[in-house]
Each structure stands twice: as C-alpha cells, then as structure tokens.
Amino acid sequence: LAMAKLPITTIPDDFDITDDRHLRGVDTQSVTSLNGVRVTDTIMTLVPTMATLKFCIRCLKLWAKRRGVYKNVLGFLGGISIEIMAARIGQMYPKALPCKLLSAFFMVYSTWQWPMPVGLVDIKANSC
C-alpha cells in the first residue's frame, strides 16, 4: 500500500495531483509513492485515444508476462515504463487501432536509438 504525506490538512475536491507545486517540501518516499498516479494522470491528458491505448497496454503487459520479461525489479520493463512507451506510440499514431499501435510499438522500439529516453513532453527545468 503506497502512502504519501503532503503538507496540507485537507485535500480539496479540485486537487490536481499532477501539479508540481504539491511536491514542494514533500519527502522523497512520498514523491516516489505519488509518481505512478502522477504519470498515469499525465498520460491520460497527453494521449488523444485513451481507450485504444489502454487495450494496447494490457496486451503489451500480457505479452511481457507470458515471456517472463515483465517487472522492473527483475531488470525488465515494468508497468509504468510500458505505459510511457505505449503512450509515445499513441501520440505518434493518434487515430490508429490497437493492432496498429501494437505493431508500431515493436517497429519503433526495435530501431530506437537506445539509451535515448522516451519522452512524452519536453522536460521543464527546475519544476520542483
């Protein structure tokens, strides 16, 4: 169970977990606990076809689990890594069907110039 301590007494109804201002003064463990939710919420705003992308992500995770190459603690791609990589493909092919996204995922990343990072947005300097 992940938990985060925030320097507020109550959480308002319009609380935006993706707002970097909420991370000021928060300990590292709490920031780490919030990362998964923050990335998932951000992905939902950056990819135009979330329903198609969700199906693609489920297929990719199933593919990786069946081949024993899933879980970042074992040195493989984990859930959030797969989500980010799939989201980038969703941005590149916004109107594609799930089968096209899956095909594009393997085509793009088989020729990716590793260790170049996969990014969905430009990195902001001093965001926290």
Order of alpha helices (4+ residues) and beta strands (2+ residues): alpha-alpha-alpha-alpha
